C-alpha cells in the first residue's frame, strides 16, 4: 500500500517539471539562434569577431614595429611595414572565420 504523499512511478514533482520545461525552452531558443543565419545577435557577434581578428594583428605589428624602430633606427619605418603586414594577416584570418561561420 502506498504511503501518503507518494507519487506514482515516473511522475515528477511540479517544481522539477517546471525546471525541465524552462531548460527545454532555453535550449530550443539557443538552437534556434544558432541555426538562424540572419539573426541580429549572430550578425553582431560575427562583426565583433571579424573586427578583433583584424585589430589584434595590426596592433601587434605596430607594437613590434615601434620597438624595432627604437632599437635600430633606419630608413624604413618598421612600424608602417608591420602595420600593413598585420592588416593583411588580420584580413586573411577574418576571411577564413567568415567562410567557416557559414
DOVEX-973039 format. One line per field, with one value per residue: x, y, z of N, C-alpha, C, CB in turn; residue number from 1. Coordinates in nm, 4 decimals. Glycine has a CB too. Example, Ala and Ser with C-alpha at 12.3 -4.5 7.8 and 13.67 -1.06 7.14 Angstrom:
BEGIN
n.c1	[1.3190; 1.2850] .
n.c2	[-0.5690; -0.2250] .
n.c3	[0.7800; 0.7080] .
ca.c1	[1.2300; 1.3670] .
ca.c2	[-0.4500; -0.1060] .
ca.c3	[0.7800; 0.7140] .
c.c1	[1.3200; 1.2900] .
c.c2	[-0.3300; 0.0030] .
c.c3	[0.7800; 0.7870] .
cb.c1	[1.1308; 1.4084] .
cb.c2	[-0.4473; -0.0598] .
cb.c3	[0.9046; 0.5725] .
seq	[1; 2] .
***
This chain:
BEGIN
n.c1	[0.0838; 0.0614; 0.2330; 0.1182; 0.1334; 0.3062; 0.4147; 0.2934; 0.4942; 0.7406; 0.6328; 0.7022; 0.7749; 0.5965; 0.7743; 1.0110; 0.9224; 0.8638; 1.1197; 1.2456; 1.0935; 1.1659; 1.4412; 1.4324; 1.3012; 1.4901; 1.7036; 1.5946; 1.5648; 1.8341; 1.9340; 1.7782; 1.8724; 2.1333; 2.0961; 1.9671; 2.0617; 2.0493; 2.0181; 2.0045; 2.1654; 2.3564; 2.4759; 2.5878; 2.7682; 2.9391; 3.0461; 3.1935; 3.3861; 3.5176; 3.6133; 3.7951; 3.9676; 4.1048; 4.2019; 4.3731; 4.6127; 4.7088; 4.7625; 4.9579; 5.1560; 5.2161; 5.3155; 5.5448; 5.6805; 5.7304; 5.9015; 6.1191; 6.1935; 6.2787; 6.4944; 6.6722; 6.7203; 6.6467; 6.6265; 6.3835; 6.0483; 5.9663; 5.7424; 5.5294; 5.5518; 5.5068; 5.2564; 5.1026; 5.1523; 5.0277; 4.7670; 4.7120; 4.7436; 4.5439; 4.3118; 4.3133; 4.2740; 4.0231; 3.8699; 3.8846; 3.7497; 3.4944; 3.4180; 3.4203; 3.2205; 2.9816] .
n.c2	[-0.1178; 0.2178; 0.4852; 0.7878; 1.0887; 0.9968; 0.9591; 0.8354; 0.5954; 0.7345; 0.9864; 1.3267; 1.5813; 1.8976; 2.1201; 2.0158; 1.9449; 2.1997; 2.3127; 2.1446; 2.2123; 2.4855; 2.4621; 2.3177; 2.5047; 2.7144; 2.5798; 2.5191; 2.7802; 2.8615; 2.6788; 2.7523; 3.0117; 2.9564; 2.8266; 3.0097; 3.2033; 3.4753; 3.6144; 3.8905; 3.9073; 3.7113; 3.8258; 4.0594; 3.9472; 3.8171; 4.0399; 4.1509; 3.9496; 3.9480; 4.2107; 4.2167; 4.0204; 4.1471; 4.3769; 4.3007; 4.1673; 4.3922; 4.5797; 4.4391; 4.4299; 4.7043; 4.7538; 4.5868; 4.6966; 4.9625; 4.9032; 4.7875; 5.0066; 5.1887; 5.0517; 4.9945; 5.2342; 5.3385; 5.3741; 5.2692; 5.2477; 5.0407; 5.0223; 5.1044; 4.9115; 4.6681; 4.7243; 4.7199; 4.4533; 4.3247; 4.4058; 4.2726; 4.0043; 3.9963; 4.0450; 3.8146; 3.6174; 3.6995; 3.6592; 3.3802; 3.3074; 3.4099; 3.2554; 3.0032; 3.0365; 3.0186] .
n.c3	[0.0000; -0.0921; 0.0662; 0.2276; 0.0353; -0.1536; -0.4934; -0.8088; -0.9907; -1.2085; -1.2216; -1.1829; -0.9367; -0.9324; -0.9301; -1.0383; -1.2931; -1.3924; -1.3948; -1.5839; -1.8076; -1.8343; -1.8886; -2.1271; -2.2914; -2.2981; -2.4196; -2.6722; -2.7686; -2.7828; -2.9741; -3.1932; -3.2351; -3.3104; -3.5525; -3.7141; -3.9733; -4.0254; -3.7882; -3.5643; -3.3372; -3.3932; -3.6181; -3.5114; -3.3321; -3.5132; -3.6459; -3.4360; -3.3922; -3.6398; -3.6441; -3.4233; -3.5130; -3.7131; -3.5880; -3.3703; -3.4859; -3.6259; -3.4204; -3.2785; -3.4757; -3.4971; -3.2385; -3.2275; -3.4447; -3.3566; -3.1450; -3.2850; -3.4485; -3.2516; -3.1384; -3.3541; -3.5500; -3.8841; -4.2459; -4.3284; -4.2131; -3.9758; -3.8257; -3.9912; -4.1965; -4.0554; -3.9560; -4.1919; -4.2647; -4.0495; -4.1005; -4.3439; -4.2622; -4.0608; -4.2147; -4.3721; -4.1746; -4.0798; -4.3112; -4.3339; -4.0993; -4.1492; -4.3708; -4.2522; -4.0643; -4.2005] .
ca.c1	[0.0000; 0.1457; 0.2224; 0.0580; 0.2277; 0.3925; 0.3692; 0.3036; 0.6263; 0.7579; 0.5745; 0.7929; 0.7082; 0.5732; 0.8926; 1.1041; 0.8655; 0.8812; 1.2613; 1.2704; 1.0313; 1.2489; 1.5660; 1.3982; 1.2721; 1.6171; 1.7810; 1.5342; 1.5973; 1.9748; 1.9482; 1.7165; 1.9635; 2.2495; 2.0609; 1.9221; 2.1780; 2.0321; 1.9770; 2.0733; 2.2698; 2.4620; 2.5461; 2.6692; 2.8790; 3.0336; 3.1173; 3.2923; 3.4945; 3.5930; 3.6844; 3.9105; 4.0605; 4.1860; 4.2636; 4.4816; 4.7393; 4.7582; 4.8220; 5.0834; 5.2530; 5.2573; 5.3982; 5.6760; 5.7449; 5.7833; 6.0164; 6.2326; 6.2363; 6.3514; 6.6207; 6.7583; 6.6654; 6.6933; 6.5485; 6.2498; 5.9655; 5.9163; 5.6070; 5.4369; 5.5595; 5.4420; 5.1151; 5.0427; 5.1572; 4.9209; 4.6397; 4.6957; 4.7212; 4.4126; 4.2078; 4.3114; 4.2110; 3.8814; 3.8082; 3.8694; 3.6447; 3.3649; 3.3880; 3.3933; 3.0982; 2.8624] .
ca.c2	[0.0000; 0.3363; 0.5751; 0.9159; 1.1855; 0.9385; 0.9793; 0.7160; 0.5870; 0.8099; 1.1202; 1.4190; 1.6907; 2.0139; 2.2065; 1.9519; 1.9580; 2.3397; 2.3302; 2.0762; 2.2948; 2.6048; 2.4219; 2.2819; 2.6287; 2.7847; 2.5020; 2.5405; 2.9166; 2.8637; 2.6064; 2.8336; 3.1239; 2.9039; 2.7857; 3.1242; 3.2700; 3.6197; 3.6709; 4.0150; 3.8773; 3.6392; 3.9209; 4.1470; 3.8661; 3.7966; 4.1660; 4.1634; 3.8543; 3.9962; 4.3323; 4.1838; 3.9404; 4.2410; 4.4758; 4.2463; 4.1588; 4.5263; 4.6388; 4.3679; 4.4783; 4.8397; 4.7454; 4.5311; 4.7949; 5.0715; 4.8502; 4.7746; 5.1407; 5.2497; 4.9798; 5.0055; 5.3335; 5.3236; 5.4449; 5.2117; 5.2519; 4.9064; 5.0370; 5.1057; 4.7824; 4.5647; 4.7598; 4.6667; 4.3071; 4.2872; 4.4254; 4.1624; 3.8830; 4.0074; 4.0269; 3.6723; 3.5453; 3.7355; 3.5920; 3.2377; 3.2946; 3.4331; 3.1382; 2.8923; 3.0660; 2.9914] .
ca.c3	[0.0000; -0.0978; 0.1803; 0.1913; -0.0201; -0.2556; -0.6307; -0.8920; -1.0528; -1.3313; -1.2089; -1.1156; -0.8657; -1.0198; -0.9411; -1.1311; -1.4268; -1.4314; -1.4255; -1.7103; -1.9109; -1.8525; -1.9539; -2.2653; -2.3624; -2.3219; -2.5156; -2.8038; -2.8079; -2.8213; -3.1003; -3.2974; -3.2617; -3.3824; -3.6877; -3.7919; -4.0323; -4.0309; -3.6602; -3.5323; -3.2391; -3.4652; -3.7049; -3.4264; -3.2818; -3.6233; -3.6658; -3.3293; -3.4173; -3.7560; -3.6040; -3.3403; -3.5934; -3.7897; -3.4993; -3.2875; -3.5594; -3.6580; -3.3006; -3.2519; -3.5748; -3.4584; -3.1171; -3.2643; -3.5319; -3.2736; -3.0710; -3.3788; -3.4878; -3.1406; -3.1172; -3.4711; -3.6428; -4.0218; -4.3480; -4.3360; -4.0925; -3.9465; -3.7716; -4.1044; -4.2652; -3.9756; -3.9518; -4.3145; -4.2562; -3.9560; -4.1694; -4.4399; -4.1830; -3.9972; -4.3170; -4.4086; -4.0638; -4.0795; -4.4256; -4.3002; -3.9974; -4.2130; -4.4522; -4.1601; -3.9926; -4.2836] .
c.c1	[0.0881; 0.1231; 0.1690; 0.1661; 0.3184; 0.3294; 0.3721; 0.4416; 0.6297; 0.7025; 0.6701; 0.7143; 0.6939; 0.6958; 0.9943; 1.0527; 0.8810; 1.0261; 1.2946; 1.2118; 1.1156; 1.3779; 1.5396; 1.3714; 1.4001; 1.7017; 1.7257; 1.5661; 1.7425; 1.9964; 1.8898; 1.8082; 2.0860; 2.2164; 2.0137; 2.0434; 2.1684; 1.9903; 2.0633; 2.1894; 2.3867; 2.5433; 2.6369; 2.7894; 2.9838; 3.1122; 3.2251; 3.4114; 3.5816; 3.6737; 3.8082; 4.0123; 4.1516; 4.2648; 4.3843; 4.6116; 4.7964; 4.8256; 4.9529; 5.1922; 5.3046; 5.3503; 5.5381; 5.7515; 5.8034; 5.9064; 6.1390; 6.2841; 6.3141; 6.4861; 6.7198; 6.6986; 6.7250; 6.6049; 6.4034; 6.1764; 5.9072; 5.7750; 5.5048; 5.4345; 5.4850; 5.2934; 5.0439; 5.0437; 5.0484; 4.7836; 4.6120; 4.6664; 4.5832; 4.2984; 4.1984; 4.2425; 4.0612; 3.8083; 3.7851; 3.7585; 3.5061; 3.3241; 3.3510; 3.2599; 2.9719; 2.8226] .
c.c2	[0.1238; 0.4260; 0.7103; 1.0110; 1.1253; 0.9577; 0.8462; 0.7130; 0.6643; 0.9512; 1.2080; 1.5239; 1.8115; 2.1041; 2.1481; 1.9625; 2.1006; 2.3658; 2.2649; 2.1569; 2.4181; 2.5718; 2.3894; 2.4075; 2.7044; 2.7118; 2.5213; 2.6795; 2.9268; 2.7931; 2.6862; 2.9504; 3.0773; 2.8719; 2.9017; 3.2022; 3.4218; 3.6807; 3.7936; 3.9884; 3.8055; 3.7313; 4.0132; 4.0707; 3.8440; 3.9243; 4.1860; 4.0731; 3.9024; 4.1206; 4.3037; 4.1001; 4.0298; 4.3333; 4.4206; 4.2295; 4.2961; 4.5904; 4.5702; 4.4123; 4.6168; 4.8339; 4.6928; 4.6296; 4.9121; 5.0247; 4.8393; 4.9124; 5.2112; 5.1834; 5.0026; 5.1043; 5.3142; 5.4008; 5.3988; 5.2269; 5.1122; 4.9115; 5.0311; 4.9703; 4.6746; 4.5958; 4.7020; 4.5134; 4.2554; 4.3016; 4.3113; 4.0323; 3.8840; 3.9887; 3.8817; 3.5888; 3.5731; 3.6652; 3.4437; 3.2180; 3.3164; 3.3117; 3.0190; 2.9115; 3.0365; 2.8496] .
c.c3	[0.0000; 0.0224; 0.1348; 0.1407; -0.1253; -0.3928; -0.7046; -0.9579; -1.1847; -1.3258; -1.1290; -1.0392; -0.9580; -1.0347; -1.0388; -1.2744; -1.4798; -1.4718; -1.5597; -1.8258; -1.9395; -1.9263; -2.1006; -2.3485; -2.3957; -2.4251; -2.6570; -2.8567; -2.8545; -2.9550; -3.2161; -3.3341; -3.3387; -3.5272; -3.7742; -3.8415; -4.0224; -3.8981; -3.6286; -3.4367; -3.3064; -3.5541; -3.6241; -3.3718; -3.3906; -3.6528; -3.5597; -3.3513; -3.5330; -3.7182; -3.5227; -3.4169; -3.6771; -3.6962; -3.4240; -3.3658; -3.5965; -3.5372; -3.2625; -3.3501; -3.5409; -3.3374; -3.1492; -3.3533; -3.4540; -3.1976; -3.1623; -3.4188; -3.3773; -3.1179; -3.2300; -3.5711; -3.7831; -4.1166; -4.3501; -4.2031; -4.0711; -3.8889; -3.8846; -4.1759; -4.1870; -3.9523; -4.0741; -4.3151; -4.1615; -4.0185; -4.2668; -4.3654; -4.1187; -4.0954; -4.3599; -4.3000; -4.0598; -4.1940; -4.3946; -4.1965; -4.0567; -4.2954; -4.3643; -4.0883; -4.0710; -4.2797] .
cb.c1	[-0.0953; 0.1199; 0.3591; -0.0171; 0.3111; 0.4176; 0.4571; 0.1904; 0.6652; 0.6940; 0.4338; 0.8870; 0.7869; 0.4579; 0.9577; 1.1257; 0.7178; 0.8397; 1.3492; 1.2106; 0.8899; 1.2812; 1.6291; 1.2747; 1.1791; 1.6959; 1.7799; 1.3826; 1.5719; 2.0606; 1.8803; 1.5783; 2.0066; 2.3024; 1.9544; 1.8286; 2.1932; 1.9313; 1.9881; 1.9753; 2.2130; 2.4019; 2.4454; 2.5848; 2.8272; 2.9594; 3.0191; 3.2296; 3.4378; 3.4972; 3.5936; 3.8658; 3.9830; 4.0973; 4.1614; 4.4400; 4.7196; 4.6433; 4.7240; 5.0620; 5.1906; 5.1337; 5.3309; 5.6595; 5.6456; 5.6760; 5.9826; 6.1909; 6.1160; 6.2690; 6.5943; 6.7785; 6.6936; 6.6975; 6.6108; 6.2573; 5.8512; 6.0102; 5.5933; 5.4755; 5.7061; 5.5141; 5.0971; 5.1175; 5.2969; 4.9287; 4.6393; 4.8230; 4.8291; 4.3991; 4.2358; 4.4553; 4.2759; 3.8644; 3.8965; 4.0029; 3.6685; 3.3697; 3.5074; 3.5069; 3.0981; 2.8855] .
cb.c2	[0.0000; 0.4135; 0.5914; 0.9779; 1.2444; 0.7883; 1.0845; 0.7128; 0.4401; 0.7373; 1.1146; 1.4861; 1.7293; 2.0957; 2.2263; 1.8044; 1.9179; 2.4339; 2.2705; 1.9338; 2.3362; 2.6684; 2.2998; 2.1886; 2.7167; 2.7994; 2.3527; 2.5207; 3.0131; 2.7984; 2.4696; 2.8855; 3.1909; 2.7793; 2.6803; 3.2151; 3.2293; 3.6542; 3.5647; 4.1169; 3.7913; 3.5278; 4.0040; 4.2043; 3.7310; 3.7501; 4.2833; 4.1325; 3.7138; 4.0277; 4.4216; 4.1097; 3.8440; 4.3238; 4.5266; 4.1122; 4.0768; 4.6152; 4.6314; 4.2148; 4.4800; 4.9278; 4.6548; 4.3943; 4.8464; 5.1226; 4.7119; 4.6944; 5.2240; 5.2426; 4.8313; 4.8676; 5.4774; 5.1767; 5.4246; 5.0640; 5.3605; 4.8347; 5.1699; 5.2166; 4.7410; 4.5495; 4.9137; 4.7202; 4.2601; 4.3718; 4.5593; 4.1467; 3.8689; 4.1413; 4.1156; 3.6208; 3.5844; 3.8885; 3.6075; 3.1800; 3.3943; 3.5588; 3.1032; 2.8793; 3.2074; 3.0306] .
cb.c3	[0.1210; -0.2257; 0.2501; 0.3121; 0.0895; -0.2276; -0.7036; -0.9993; -1.0764; -1.4426; -1.1405; -1.2165; -0.7377; -0.9660; -0.8031; -1.0931; -1.4257; -1.3161; -1.3130; -1.7080; -1.8687; -1.7172; -1.8818; -2.2683; -2.2793; -2.1909; -2.4772; -2.7969; -2.6917; -2.7128; -3.0913; -3.2512; -3.1303; -3.3133; -3.6826; -3.7079; -4.1777; -4.1350; -3.5468; -3.4709; -3.1238; -3.5489; -3.7853; -3.3102; -3.2295; -3.7495; -3.6634; -3.1962; -3.4477; -3.8744; -3.5256; -3.2150; -3.6846; -3.8843; -3.4002; -3.2288; -3.6852; -3.7072; -3.1842; -3.2614; -3.7132; -3.4270; -3.0123; -3.3369; -3.6339; -3.1749; -3.0101; -3.5056; -3.5267; -3.0140; -3.1026; -3.5369; -3.5914; -4.0621; -4.4856; -4.3757; -4.1044; -3.8489; -3.6933; -4.2030; -4.2857; -3.8416; -3.9457; -4.4377; -4.2082; -3.8301; -4.2437; -4.5283; -4.0752; -3.9297; -4.4389; -4.4318; -3.9299; -4.0909; -4.5516; -4.2470; -3.8838; -4.3019; -4.5415; -4.0574; -3.9522; -4.4251] .
seq	[1; 2; 3; 4; 5; 6; 7; 8; 9; 10; 11; 12; 13; 14; 15; 16; 17; 18; 19; 20; 21; 22; 23; 24; 25; 26; 27; 28; 29; 30; 31; 32; 33; 34; 35; 36; 37; 38; 39; 40; 41; 42; 43; 44; 45; 46; 47; 48; 49; 50; 51; 52; 53; 54; 55; 56; 57; 58; 59; 60; 61; 62; 63; 64; 65; 66; 67; 68; 69; 70; 71; 72; 73; 74; 75; 76; 77; 78; 79; 80; 81; 82; 83; 84; 85; 86; 87; 88; 89; 90; 91; 92; 93; 94; 95; 96; 97; 98; 99; 100; 101; 102] .
***
